[in-house]
């Protein structure tokens, strides 16, 4: 019958197309879950072993303490004493380039100086106590100080806020030591050490500017004195010339009528 022939032809035409092969990269989640479930004891044992090792290391390894301090530029109240002095200098027509931002930037610059940190650590009681009784040479001491220097950090608190506007400037200073007291003592001592250097350098800068201004005014005053003396000598010389001419002409007094004010003659003005 025609219908049977059509069905047979359809089956024969479909038989020519083979099914796509199964993708070997596919993951069978059920098989994976079954494997994990069978190996659950081994996984739990491994996690427990690592936890025990981590706990043991936390007890055996020496603990580290990090002391931190957040520093900001001086407030207006803290700046009043110096501002009064600067105002008195400005009245004397002396401009001193000192402000809170520049002093704070100078502090951060000095704090981050490797040479100043090495100089402080060499004289620090903390380092002396660590090396007490040890026979080391200068090279070993330098290496030990370099290792300690790496534990002193200065990080800008607003460094990670690229798209945010910070309300104030602040830096985080930190030092890591075996004990909390040592970390706090070394960090506080270094902050005070750098603060003393900044104060000393700032005052020296003000004194240098004051000395330069004083020398300038002294040189200017000396030049004004020379100029006025030269002008006075020239006027006196002119009067001598005028007197000589008058004596040669037999004139004993100015040829003006009595009572007339002498205004136009520069020699008598």
VEXMI-547909 format. One record per residue (C-alpha): residue number from 1; x, y negated, z; chain; residue in one letter. Coordinates in nm, 4 decimals. Example, Ala and Ser with C-alpha at 12.3 -4.5 7.8 and 13.67 -1.06 7.14 Angstrom:
BEGIN
    k        xx        yy        zz  c  r
    1    1.2300    0.4500    0.7800  A  a
    2    1.3670    0.1060    0.7140  A  s
This chain:
BEGIN
    k        xx        yy        zz  c  r
    1    0.0000    0.0000    0.0000  A  x
    2    0.1194   -0.3543   -0.0601  A  x
    3    0.1104   -0.4485    0.3097  A  x
    4    0.3381   -0.1621    0.4032  A  x
    5    0.5833   -0.2586    0.1361  A  x
    6    0.5955   -0.6164    0.2624  A  x
    7    0.6693   -0.5033    0.6192  A  x
    8    0.9414   -0.2707    0.5040  A  x
    9    1.1004   -0.5455    0.2987  A  x
   10    1.0946   -0.7791    0.6012  A  x
   11    1.2604   -0.5186    0.8220  A  x
   12    1.5234   -0.4524    0.5599  A  x
   13    1.5952   -0.8258    0.5187  A  x
   14    1.6303   -0.8750    0.8961  A  x
   15    1.8572   -0.5756    0.9256  A  x
   16    2.1185   -0.7587    0.7234  A  x
   17    2.1742   -1.0137    1.0035  A  x
   18    2.3703   -0.8884    1.3015  A  x
   19    2.3329   -1.0289    1.6553  A  x
   20    2.5998   -1.2773    1.7655  A  x
   21    2.8663   -1.1194    1.9833  A  x
   22    2.8538   -1.1904    2.3547  A  x
   23    3.0819   -1.4738    2.4679  A  x
   24    3.3661   -1.3270    2.6699  A  x
   25    3.4248   -1.6641    2.8451  A  x
   26    3.0869   -1.6701    3.0170  A  x
   27    3.0848   -1.6197    3.3962  A  x
   28    2.8497   -1.3712    3.5491  A  x
   29    2.7447   -1.5474    3.8706  A  x
   30    2.5777   -1.2414    4.0145  A  x
   31    2.8919   -1.0337    3.9701  A  x
   32    3.1025   -1.3114    4.1221  A  x
   33    2.8744   -1.3394    4.4243  A  x
   34    2.8844   -0.9623    4.4670  A  x
   35    3.2664   -0.9607    4.4586  A  x
   36    3.2860   -1.2429    4.7129  A  x
   37    3.0387   -1.0693    4.9392  A  x
   38    3.2410   -0.7500    4.9318  A  x
   39    3.5601   -0.9449    5.0099  A  x
   40    3.4037   -1.1604    5.2806  A  x
   41    3.5973   -0.9925    5.5589  A  x
   42    3.9270   -1.0531    5.3847  A  x
   43    3.8376   -1.4194    5.3174  A  x
   44    3.7313   -1.4812    5.6761  A  x
   45    4.0454   -1.3133    5.8051  A  x
   46    4.2643   -1.5315    5.5812  A  x
   47    4.0902   -1.8526    5.6917  A  x
   48    4.1200   -1.7516    6.0564  A  x
   49    4.4900   -1.6731    6.0135  A  x
   50    4.5609   -2.0145    5.8589  A  x
   51    4.3652   -2.1856    6.1366  A  x
   52    4.5713   -2.0045    6.3995  A  x
   53    4.8962   -2.0972    6.2242  A  x
   54    4.7898   -2.4643    6.2063  A  x
   55    4.6956   -2.4667    6.5735  A  x
   56    5.0260   -2.3046    6.6677  A  x
   57    5.2241   -2.5580    6.4638  A  x
   58    5.0367   -2.8459    6.6265  A  x
   59    5.1611   -2.7241    6.9650  A  x
   60    5.5150   -2.6391    6.8576  A  x
   61    5.5937   -2.9399    6.6389  A  x
   62    5.6700   -3.2704    6.8152  A  x
   63    5.3826   -3.5167    6.8222  A  x
   64    5.4081   -3.8523    6.6492  A  x
   65    5.2530   -4.1732    6.7772  A  x
   66    5.1940   -4.4746    6.5558  A  x
   67    5.1561   -4.8199    6.7075  A  x
   68    4.9827   -5.0828    6.4924  A  x
   69    4.9475   -5.4593    6.5119  A  x
   70    4.7370   -5.6813    6.2850  A  x
   71    4.8860   -6.0284    6.2357  A  x
   72    4.7198   -6.3341    6.0804  A  x
   73    4.8293   -6.6950    6.0189  A  x
   74    4.8231   -6.9256    6.3195  A  x
   75    4.4901   -7.0799    6.4149  A  x
   76    4.4347   -7.4557    6.4268  A  x
   77    4.4427   -7.4545    6.8077  A  x
   78    4.7796   -7.2764    6.8082  A  x
   79    4.9148   -7.5279    6.5554  A  x
   80    4.8178   -7.8447    6.7471  A  x
   81    5.1446   -7.8903    6.9350  A  x
   82    5.3577   -7.8767    6.6227  A  x
   83    5.1040   -8.0844    6.4294  A  x
   84    5.1397   -8.3713    6.6787  A  x
   85    5.5158   -8.3716    6.6257  A  x
   86    5.4749   -8.3592    6.2482  A  x
   87    5.2281   -8.6493    6.2641  A  x
   88    5.4820   -8.8578    6.4558  A  x
   89    5.7382   -8.7828    6.1850  A  x
   90    5.4943   -8.8727    5.9071  A  x
   91    5.4402   -9.2126    6.0703  A  x
   92    5.8126   -9.2683    6.0150  A  x
   93    5.7552   -9.2021    5.6434  A  x
   94    5.8994   -8.8520    5.6608  A  x
   95    5.7143   -8.5690    5.4895  A  x
   96    5.7916   -8.2275    5.6399  A  x
   97    5.6963   -7.9306    5.4242  A  x
   98    5.5743   -7.7018    5.7033  A  x
   99    5.2283   -7.5453    5.7177  A  x
  100    5.0628   -7.2355    5.8592  A  x
  101    5.0641   -7.0398    5.5332  A  x
  102    5.4335   -7.0989    5.4638  A  x
  103    5.5339   -7.0015    5.8180  A  x
  104    5.3241   -6.6833    5.7997  A  x
  105    5.4724   -6.5883    5.4625  A  x
  106    5.8188   -6.6466    5.6053  A  x
  107    5.7345   -6.4125    5.8955  A  x
  108    5.6224   -6.1339    5.6596  A  x
  109    5.9323   -6.1845    5.4454  A  x
  110    6.1624   -6.1593    5.7470  A  x
  111    5.9715   -5.8608    5.8896  A  x
  112    6.0150   -5.6696    5.5624  A  x
  113    6.3870   -5.7462    5.5429  A  x
  114    6.5927   -5.4223    5.5633  A  x
  115    6.9000   -5.6070    5.6900  A  x
  116    6.7124   -5.7723    5.9782  A  x
  117    6.5466   -5.4427    6.0704  A  x
  118    6.8834   -5.2675    6.0740  A  x
  119    7.0307   -5.5483    6.2836  A  x
  120    6.7462   -5.5177    6.5352  A  x
  121    6.7626   -5.1382    6.5566  A  x
  122    7.1385   -5.1466    6.6143  A  x
  123    7.0844   -5.3581    6.9251  A  x
  124    6.7577   -5.1953    7.0328  A  x
  125    6.7552   -5.0069    7.3663  A  x
  126    6.5408   -4.7406    7.1966  A  x
  127    6.8201   -4.6514    6.9536  A  x
  128    7.0833   -4.6675    7.2247  A  x
  129    6.8846   -4.4235    7.4394  A  x
  130    6.8405   -4.1863    7.1453  A  x
  131    7.2150   -4.1834    7.0767  A  x
  132    7.3299   -4.1796    7.4388  A  x
  133    7.6076   -3.9266    7.4870  A  x
  134    7.6259   -3.8380    7.1171  A  x
  135    7.9592   -3.8531    6.9370  A  x
  136    7.8724   -4.0118    6.6023  A  x
  137    8.0631   -4.2324    6.3647  A  x
  138    7.9479   -4.5458    6.1849  A  x
  139    7.8201   -4.3537    5.8836  A  x
  140    7.6044   -4.1226    6.0961  A  x
  141    7.4706   -4.4235    6.2849  A  x
  142    7.3800   -4.5920    5.9574  A  x
  143    7.1932   -4.2822    5.8365  A  x
  144    7.0026   -4.2574    6.1652  A  x
  145    6.9031   -4.6236    6.1434  A  x
  146    6.7882   -4.5789    5.7831  A  x
  147    6.5632   -4.2909    5.8937  A  x
  148    6.4169   -4.5067    6.1709  A  x
  149    6.3709   -4.7983    5.9314  A  x
  150    6.1414   -4.5882    5.7146  A  x
  151    5.9016   -4.5588    6.0094  A  x
  152    5.8510   -4.9367    6.0250  A  x
  153    5.5739   -5.0418    5.7857  A  x
  154    5.4157   -5.3712    5.6790  A  x
  155    5.0999   -5.3395    5.4675  A  x
  156    4.8743   -5.6116    5.3311  A  x
  157    4.5277   -5.5427    5.4714  A  x
  158    4.3634   -5.6943    5.1621  A  x
  159    4.5740   -5.5030    4.9086  A  x
  160    4.2988   -5.2511    4.8323  A  x
  161    4.0239   -5.5147    4.8016  A  x
  162    4.0797   -5.6148    4.4399  A  x
  163    3.7205   -5.7032    4.3556  A  x
  164    3.6309   -5.8414    4.6979  A  x
  165    3.6997   -6.1893    4.8294  A  x
  166    3.8798   -6.1666    5.1625  A  x
  167    3.7730   -6.4077    5.4353  A  x
  168    4.1219   -6.4318    5.5865  A  x
  169    4.4773   -6.3136    5.5322  A  x
  170    4.6056   -6.0309    5.7501  A  x
  171    4.8854   -5.7755    5.7524  A  x
  172    4.9067   -5.4455    5.9410  A  x
  173    5.2423   -5.3772    6.1051  A  x
  174    5.3159   -5.0287    6.2366  A  x
  175    5.5918   -4.8101    6.3777  A  x
  176    5.5946   -4.4338    6.4405  A  x
  177    5.7801   -4.2760    6.7333  A  x
  178    5.7669   -3.9521    6.9367  A  x
  179    5.5859   -4.1216    7.2276  A  x
  180    5.3230   -4.3914    7.2517  A  x
  181    5.5330   -4.6110    7.4796  A  x
  182    5.8322   -4.6022    7.2456  A  x
  183    5.6204   -4.6884    6.9417  A  x
  184    5.4605   -4.9844    7.1196  A  x
  185    5.7885   -5.1061    7.2677  A  x
  186    5.9848   -5.0961    6.9413  A  x
  187    5.7074   -5.2616    6.7390  A  x
  188    5.6486   -5.5368    6.9966  A  x
  189    6.0216   -5.5977    7.0287  A  x
  190    6.0702   -5.6267    6.6537  A  x
  191    5.7738   -5.8643    6.6182  A  x
  192    5.9202   -6.0870    6.8905  A  x
  193    6.2653   -6.0631    6.7291  A  x
  194    6.1310   -6.1796    6.3918  A  x
  195    5.9162   -6.4495    6.5566  A  x
  196    6.2234   -6.5985    6.7237  A  x
  197    6.4070   -6.6031    6.3897  A  x
  198    6.1131   -6.7729    6.2154  A  x
  199    6.0830   -7.0379    6.4892  A  x
  200    6.4572   -7.1046    6.4806  A  x
  201    6.4685   -7.1283    6.1004  A  x
  202    6.1602   -7.3526    6.0877  A  x
  203    6.3032   -7.5925    6.3466  A  x
  204    6.6363   -7.5976    6.1635  A  x
  205    6.4523   -7.6795    5.8427  A  x
  206    6.2742   -7.9711    6.0129  A  x
  207    6.6027   -8.0949    6.1624  A  x
  208    6.7738   -8.0736    5.8240  A  x
  209    6.4962   -8.2737    5.6590  A  x
  210    6.5122   -8.5292    5.9416  A  x
  211    6.8902   -8.5536    5.9045  A  x
  212    6.8635   -8.6001    5.5275  A  x
  213    6.5975   -8.8685    5.5731  A  x
  214    6.8095   -9.0432    5.8391  A  x
  215    7.1170   -9.0441    5.6161  A  x
  216    6.9116   -9.1763    5.3273  A  x
  217    6.7763   -9.4633    5.5356  A  x
  218    7.1218   -9.5395    5.6749  A  x
  219    7.2743   -9.5511    5.3266  A  x
  220    6.9856   -9.7627    5.2047  A  x
  221    7.0266  -10.0018    5.4998  A  x
  222    7.4006  -10.0275    5.4362  A  x
  223    7.3387  -10.1086    5.0699  A  x
  224    7.0786  -10.3709    5.1671  A  x
  225    7.3282  -10.5285    5.4058  A  x
  226    7.5927  -10.5416    5.1331  A  x
  227    7.3440  -10.6919    4.8883  A  x
  228    7.2296  -10.9564    5.1390  A  x
  229    7.5884  -11.0376    5.2353  A  x
  230    7.6850  -11.0783    4.8697  A  x
  231    7.3855  -11.3051    4.8142  A  x
  232    7.4729  -11.5088    5.1252  A  x
  233    7.8358  -11.5416    5.0161  A  x
  234    7.7235  -11.6534    4.6706  A  x
  235    7.4943  -11.9184    4.8206  A  x
  236    7.7691  -12.0451    5.0502  A  x
  237    8.0135  -12.0581    4.7593  A  x
  238    7.7628  -12.2581    4.5563  A  x
  239    7.7259  -12.5029    4.8421  A  x
  240    8.1026  -12.5412    4.8588  A  x
  241    8.1145  -12.6142    4.4867  A  x
  242    7.8320  -12.8651    4.5210  A  x
  243    8.0061  -13.0312    4.8153  A  x
  244    8.3328  -13.0574    4.6229  A  x
  245    8.1561  -13.2153    4.3266  A  x
  246    7.9732  -13.4596    4.5566  A  x
  247    8.2957  -13.5577    4.7317  A  x
  248    8.4667  -13.6088    4.3980  A  x
  249    8.1806  -13.8362    4.2880  A  x
  250    8.1823  -14.0267    4.6170  A  x
  251    7.8350  -13.9123    4.7151  A  x
  252    7.7953  -13.8841    5.0896  A  x
  253    7.4260  -13.7982    5.1006  A  x
  254    7.1584  -13.6783    4.8562  A  x
  255    7.0360  -13.9440    4.6162  A  x
  256    6.6728  -13.9213    4.7193  A  x
  257    6.4521  -14.1895    4.8626  A  x
  258    6.4043  -14.1771    5.2352  A  x
  259    6.1203  -13.9500    5.3462  A  x
  260    6.0992  -13.7572    5.0193  A  x
  261    6.0920  -13.3797    5.0717  A  x
  262    6.3600  -13.1839    4.8960  A  x
  263    6.1862  -12.8954    4.7286  A  x
  264    6.3329  -12.8387    4.3866  A  x
  265    6.7034  -12.8302    4.4631  A  x
  266    6.8022  -12.4676    4.5368  A  x
  267    7.1045  -12.5815    4.7349  A  x
  268    6.8812  -12.7532    4.9915  A  x
  269    6.5784  -12.5270    4.9846  A  x
